[in-house]
Amino acid sequence: MIIDNRIKSNLEYRTCLADWDSLAVVRARPRRLLQDEEAMGKVYFSTRLIPYLLHPLVTKLGPAAQRALAVHHLYHYLDFTANFEIEVVNRQARRIALGKTGIALRPEMLFDAYKIYCDEAYHSFFSVDVKLQVEAATGIKPLPYDFNQFMRRLNKAREGVPAEMRKTSGLLTVIVFETLISMILNQIPKDDQVVGTIRQMVSDHADDEAKHHAFFSQLLDALWPQLSRADQAVLGPLLPHFIIRSLEPDYDSIAQRLAALDLGPEEIRQVIEESYPPARVIAGLRKTAFATLRLFERNGVFEDSRTFDAFNESGLLG
């Protein structure tokens, strides 16, 4: 991998974490304690974000089954967040903070990476905390969760990357994920139907992630111009796969939840296929990835023909 260290003196960095000591969730927000709001008609996850919840084969199972599915959907979100923040984001935040990325970055950016490392560890912590509280309140036992299955899907796109570029591809994975505008972070805090503690927790997460978005956007601004054209041509076509693998529904996990309600294999297949039509799924991915795609365009990522073709074939460019 070729990086031009002469760029170092020309890099600019505008921190969004100057007030981290007083504004970061880990510093400034209280522990979120679950209140009993189900009697008020509240639910544990936005039903509009669970497409299969209103499928006829699910609704016929009754309100108790729908409640269980909403709780299991929340568990999956919390499990994913707890694992992803520590296993993926913080591995890269540590490399950035310690100056081990091979990228020329200003010292203040390295210091901000320490703050992000603390933030992400706390996001992992409060995800587990809330999950345990919900389990105690609902009596619904979580299903087994395998984060390695997600990582296998994500890493499959990186199989052909030369060994010397693997670390950079890992950094790009995190840049992609941290610049996406999550529908969950955007919508749940506004949904009055959701239990207040869940809304507060997601709002806390969203507030931190807005600052992380700015940090990782500037990280790409620093990284991409420092790569050689040849390296850009290798890494660019991987980017749409990183977006899709980060955002696509976890169909295996959804099938697991439906199977726990005694739906048969054919019924599960029908529910998933009819709840997640491919055109609707890719349209949702495009919407969530809008800011990331703009970031790529700003950095000339699409100027490489193979990269443009990969994005076009993925459906992310519309």
N, C-alpha and C positions, 0 to 999 in steps of 0.2 A: 504494500500500500504506500503510495507516494503522498506525502504531506509537505506543503511549502511553508516552512516556519517563518519565512520572511513576512508573512501576512500578519504576524502577531502584533506588530506595532500599529497596524491599521484597524484592528478589531475594536468595535464599540460595544458597550454593554450597558443596558439600562435596567437596573435592578427593580424588581417588584416586591422585594423582600426586605426592604430597608426597615420597615416597621414590624419585622417578624417577632421580635421580643414581646410586643404588646398585642399583636393581631393574630398570630398563628393559633390554631385551635388548641394545640397541645399546651400553649401558654395561657390562653385567655378564656377558654370555654369550660363550663362545668361538665362533669360526667353526666351522660344522659341516662336517666333512670326511667324504666318502663312504667307507665301508668295503665290501669285497667280501663280501656276505652271501647272495648268490644260491645259492651252493653249500650253504648251510644251509637252503635252501627258502624264503627270504624273498622277498617281492615288493615292487614299487615303489609300490603303492597298494592300499588296502583293497578286496578284491574285492566285498565287500558294498555298496560305494558305486559299483559299476560294473554296473548291472543287465543290460546287454547282453552282458556277458562270458560268461555261462553260457547264452546262447540257443543252441539246437541248431544253428542255422546258423553260429554262431561256434565252438562247441566242435568241430565237425567239421573245422575248419581246423587244429586241433592246438595243442599247447602253445606253440610258437614264436609263432603268431599271437596267442594270448592274452597272452603276455608283451609283445609289441609294443603291443597295445591298452592294457595297464595302464600302460606307459611313456608312451604318447601321452596317456592320460588325465591322468597326472601333469604332463606338459608343458603341457597346456591349463590346468590349475589354476595352475601357476606363471606362465604367460604372462598369464593373467587377473589374478592378484594383482599382478604387477609393473606392469601397465598401470593397473589400477584405483586402486591406492594413489597413484600419481603424478598420473594424468590427472583423477581424480575427487575422491578424498578430500583430497589435499593442496591442490587448488585452493580447497576450502572451508576447510580448516585455516588456510591463509594468510589468507583473508579474515577469519576469526575472530580470529586472532592480531593482525592489524593494525587491528582494530576497524572493519572495513568492511562489516559485515553489516546495519547499520541497526537492530540489536537492542541494547537496553540490557543490558550484561553487566558483571559485576564484573571489575576488573583481574586478579585471580588466575586467573579463567577464561581470559582472553586469554593469560596467560602459559602456562597449561597447553596451550593450542592450539599453542604453539611446540614443546612436548615431543612432542605427537602428530605434528606435522609431521616431526620427526626420526625418530620411530618408524616412520611409514609409509614414509618414504624408505628406511629400512633394511630394512623388509619387502620392498620392491621389489628392493632390492639382493640380499638373500640368496635371493630366489626365482630370480633370474637366475644367481646363483652356483651354487646346487644344480642347476639345469637343465643348466648347462654341465658340471658334474661327472658327472651321470647320462648325458649324451650321450657323454662320453669313456669311461665305464665300460661302457656297453651297446653302443655303436656304432650306436644307433638314431637316425637323423637326424630332427629335429623337422619336422613338417608346417608349412606357412605358417599364420600366425595373424593374423587381422584384428580388432583390438579395435574398430575403427570400426563393424563390423557390430553389436556389442553396444550401442555408444553410439547407433546409429540406432534400435534397438529401444527403448532406454530413453528417448530423447528424443521418440519418437513420442507418448508420453502427455502431453508438455508442449507440444505444438504449439499448442493453443488458449489457452494461458496469456497474459494480457496482458503486454506488454513490461515494465511496471514491477514485475511479480511473478515474472519469470523467475529472478532471482537467489535469491529465497526458495524457489522450487520446487527449485532446485539444492541448496540447503542441506537441504531436506527429503529429497531423494534420499539424501544421505550419512547423515542421521540414521536413515533406514530401514535402510540397509545396515549401519551400525555398531552397531545394536541387535539385529540378527538373531542367533540362536544357530546358527552354522554347524555342520552335521553333520560336515563335514570337520575343523574345529578341535576338535570334541567327541570324535570317534570315533577318528581316526587315532592320536593319542598313546597310546590304550589298546590298539591292535591289535598284538599280538606278532608277527603274520604279516608286518608291514611292516618294511622295512629301517630299522635304528635311526636313521640320519641323517635320514631323512624324518620319522620320528616326533619326533625332537628338534626339527627345524626347525618343524614344525607346532605342537608344544607351546610353543616360544618365541613363535610368532605368537599363539597362544591366550592366553598369559599377558598379553601387551600388550593384546590386544583386550578382555579382561575389564575392564580399566581404561578403555579407550576407550568401551566400552558404557555405563559409569556416566557418563562425561563427556557423551556425546551424548544420553543420557536426560535429563540435567539441562538440556541445551541446548533440547530440546523443551519441557521445563517452563517455560523462560524465554521461548521464542519464541511458543508457541501463544496464551497469554493476551494477548500484545502485538499480535496481529493483530486487525483488525476482524472483526466477524461476516461481513461481505460477503466479505472475503478468505479467511476460513476456509471459506466455502461454495464458493469457487472451487478452493482448494487441496486440501481434504479428499477430494473424489472421486478425485483423482489418486493418493492414497496406496496403495490396493490394487494399482494398476498398477505402482508403483515396487517393491512387494514381489515381485510376480510376475515382472517383468522382471529383477530382481536374482537370483532364485532358480531360475527355470525352466531345465530342461536346455537346453544349446546343441545343438539337433538338427542344425543345419547342420554343426557341427564333428564331431559323432558320425558323421554320414553321410560326411564327408571321411575319417575314420579307417577306416571300414568299406570305403569305396571303395578305399583304399590296399591293402587285402587282397584286392582283385579280386572283391568281392561285387558283383552287379549291382544296378541301381536298384530292381527289385521286391523283391529279397532285403533290401536296406537298409531299404526302407519297412517290410517285415514285421518285421525285427528291432527297429526303433525303435518301431513301434506296439505290439508285443507286450511290449516291455521297459518301456515308459512309458505304461501305461493312464492316461487322464486322471484317474480317481478316485483312483488311488494317488499321482499326481503332486501333486494339490491337497492331499491329506491330508499329504503330506510338507512342502509349503509351509506349511500351517497349523501343523505342529509346530515348524518352524524359526522361524516368525514369532510364536510364542506370546508371548514377552516384549515384542516390539514392539507387538502388539495390546493387551496389558495396559497398556503405556505410553500408547497412544492413548486407551484407555478412561479411564485416570486423568486425562487432560487434557481429557476431555469431547469428544473428536474425533467420536464417534459421535452426539452430540446433534443435529448437523445432519442433516436427513432425507435429503438427496441423498448425503451422505457415507455414511450408514448403508446406503442402498440400493446404492451402488457396492460396498461391502464385501460385502454380502449376495449380490449377483449374482456376485461374483468367486469365491464359495465359501470364502473365507478365514474366515468366521465359523462354518462348519460347518452 
